Amino acid sequence: MTDPEQAQRLLEQEERQEGVKERLEREHGELIQELRALIPGAEVLFGFLLAIRFTERFEELDNSQRYVYYVTLLSTSAALVLFLATSAHHRLRFRAGDKEFALQKGNRDTIAGTVAAAIAFTGVIYLVTDLVFGTPQAIVAAIALFAFIVWRWWAVALYRTYRDRREREG
């Protein structure tokens, strides 16, 4: 069994031997696989948010809860649009030979989609907690969830990127 640093060196060596076309195809495939994991969750959340609007309990929401609901609905919509943008762009431009641009755009769209999804998840937790326990608990739950998302989705990766950059420079 190899340690993580040795595995990383082997991977980098193999990637250097990989041709540009093969790298772009591999990276595109990886991006599509990641989107296949993200899209269903956003779709289910969007359907749930649409359905609860037409329940009797929805009429009981106060103004602040309605605003949180609407921001949550909009951020879920934005997440779906951003997650699906990669496929739409690819379908329109697949023969144009600009896969590098498509990958860069897809990466940005996917990261932006995770931001929108994080806002949506936080909004849902806020609403449910507010209805079950009250506003103070909802604020704590929403902040805790958002902090957890930031840590698990972005902070670790950004820290490693920062560390790798420092090691290369110095």
C-alpha positions as semicolon CSV with decimal commas, in nm:
position;residue;x (nm);y (nm);z (nm)
1;M;0,000;0,000;0,000
2;T;0,133;0,345;-0,088
3;D;0,115;0,657;0,122
4;P;-0,095;0,948;-0,012
5;E;0,208;1,151;-0,126
6;Q;0,352;0,859;-0,321
7;A;0,013;0,791;-0,477
8;Q;-0,012;1,158;-0,576
9;R;0,332;1,149;-0,740
10;L;0,237;0,836;-0,937
11;L;-0,088;0,998;-1,048
12;E;0,090;1,315;-1,159
13;Q;0,343;1,106;-1,356
14;E;0,063;0,919;-1,534
15;E;-0,120;1,245;-1,607
16;R;0,194;1,394;-1,768
17;Q;0,204;1,095;-2,004
18;E;-0,163;1,140;-2,091
19;G;-0,239;1,327;-2,413
20;V;-0,439;1,649;-2,415
21;K;-0,743;1,491;-2,581
22;E;-0,740;1,199;-2,338
23;R;-0,707;1,436;-2,040
24;L;-0,996;1,652;-2,159
25;E;-1,215;1,347;-2,218
26;R;-1,129;1,204;-1,874
27;E;-1,190;1,533;-1,698
28;H;-1,519;1,582;-1,882
29;G;-1,628;1,234;-1,779
30;E;-1,536;1,305;-1,417
31;L;-1,734;1,629;-1,422
32;I;-2,040;1,456;-1,566
33;Q;-2,018;1,183;-1,299
34;E;-2,004;1,445;-1,026
35;L;-2,306;1,622;-1,170
36;R;-2,495;1,291;-1,177
37;A;-2,454;1,285;-0,800
38;L;-2,559;1,649;-0,747
39;I;-2,856;1,690;-0,980
40;P;-3,099;1,437;-0,827
41;G;-3,069;1,593;-0,481
42;A;-3,144;1,939;-0,617
43;E;-3,436;1,803;-0,821
44;V;-3,592;1,635;-0,517
45;L;-3,552;1,949;-0,309
46;F;-3,706;2,162;-0,585
47;G;-4,004;1,926;-0,613
48;F;-4,049;1,929;-0,236
49;L;-4,043;2,309;-0,227
50;L;-4,299;2,333;-0,506
51;A;-4,526;2,080;-0,339
52;I;-4,529;2,241;0,005
53;R;-4,643;2,571;-0,145
54;F;-4,980;2,410;-0,215
55;T;-5,039;2,268;0,133
56;E;-5,267;2,417;0,397
57;R;-4,975;2,457;0,637
58;F;-4,802;2,695;0,396
59;E;-5,066;2,960;0,471
60;E;-4,950;2,960;0,834
61;L;-4,602;3,091;0,746
62;D;-4,524;3,442;0,863
63;N;-4,357;3,697;0,635
64;S;-3,999;3,612;0,733
65;Q;-4,065;3,241;0,676
66;R;-4,215;3,319;0,335
67;Y;-3,902;3,515;0,239
68;V;-3,678;3,231;0,353
69;Y;-3,895;2,988;0,156
70;Y;-3,871;3,203;-0,157
71;V;-3,492;3,249;-0,130
72;T;-3,464;2,873;-0,079
73;L;-3,678;2,806;-0,387
74;L;-3,474;3,052;-0,596
75;S;-3,140;2,912;-0,479
76;T;-3,257;2,557;-0,554
77;S;-3,360;2,673;-0,902
78;A;-3,024;2,841;-0,950
79;A;-2,841;2,527;-0,839
80;L;-3,032;2,318;-1,093
81;V;-2,968;2,567;-1,373
82;L;-2,597;2,576;-1,291
83;F;-2,568;2,197;-1,261
84;L;-2,749;2,145;-1,592
85;A;-2,557;2,421;-1,772
86;T;-2,262;2,190;-1,840
87;S;-2,475;1,946;-2,037
88;A;-2,660;2,222;-2,222
89;H;-2,335;2,390;-2,322
90;H;-2,181;2,061;-2,428
91;R;-2,482;1,971;-2,640
92;L;-2,474;2,304;-2,822
93;R;-2,095;2,313;-2,869
94;F;-1,986;1,946;-2,873
95;R;-1,842;1,961;-3,225
96;A;-1,680;2,302;-3,187
97;G;-1,356;2,169;-3,041
98;D;-1,351;2,391;-2,735
99;K;-1,363;2,124;-2,466
100;E;-1,105;2,307;-2,252
101;F;-1,337;2,610;-2,233
102;A;-1,636;2,383;-2,167
103;L;-1,452;2,217;-1,878
104;Q;-1,351;2,549;-1,725
105;K;-1,708;2,678;-1,760
106;G;-1,850;2,353;-1,625
107;N;-1,619;2,368;-1,326
108;R;-1,722;2,726;-1,246
109;D;-2,091;2,644;-1,294
110;T;-2,065;2,339;-1,070
111;I;-1,890;2,531;-0,792
112;A;-2,147;2,811;-0,818
113;G;-2,419;2,545;-0,811
114;T;-2,283;2,407;-0,486
115;V;-2,300;2,758;-0,337
116;A;-2,664;2,785;-0,444
117;A;-2,734;2,436;-0,309
118;A;-2,571;2,526;0,023
119;I;-2,801;2,828;0,052
120;A;-3,100;2,609;-0,034
121;F;-3,010;2,339;0,220
122;T;-2,955;2,605;0,484
123;G;-3,293;2,761;0,404
124;V;-3,474;2,429;0,432
125;I;-3,312;2,355;0,769
126;Y;-3,402;2,704;0,887
127;L;-3,767;2,668;0,783
128;V;-3,818;2,322;0,930
129;T;-3,643;2,410;1,255
130;D;-3,834;2,738;1,283
131;L;-4,165;2,556;1,243
132;V;-4,075;2,280;1,486
133;F;-3,877;2,462;1,758
134;G;-3,877;2,838;1,693
135;T;-3,663;3,110;1,542
136;P;-3,364;3,109;1,782
137;Q;-3,312;2,737;1,731
138;A;-3,361;2,779;1,356
139;I;-3,086;3,040;1,341
140;V;-2,846;2,813;1,531
141;A;-2,933;2,511;1,315
142;A;-2,895;2,708;0,992
143;I;-2,558;2,854;1,094
144;A;-2,435;2,514;1,210
145;L;-2,540;2,346;0,885
146;F;-2,387;2,619;0,670
147;A;-2,061;2,602;0,865
148;F;-2,058;2,224;0,821
149;I;-2,116;2,261;0,446
150;V;-1,839;2,519;0,416
151;W;-1,599;2,289;0,598
152;R;-1,685;1,968;0,411
153;W;-1,741;2,110;0,062
154;W;-1,492;2,394;0,030
155;A;-1,257;2,460;0,322
156;V;-1,060;2,135;0,305
157;A;-1,011;2,162;-0,072
158;L;-0,919;2,531;-0,056
159;Y;-0,674;2,467;0,227
160;R;-0,504;2,191;0,027
161;T;-0,488;2,420;-0,278
162;Y;-0,330;2,693;-0,067
163;R;-0,084;2,446;0,087
164;D;0,012;2,301;-0,253
165;R;0,067;2,649;-0,395
166;R;0,292;2,744;-0,101
167;E;0,495;2,425;-0,143
168;R;0,548;2,496;-0,515
169;E;0,652;2,855;-0,452
170;G;0,881;2,795;-0,161
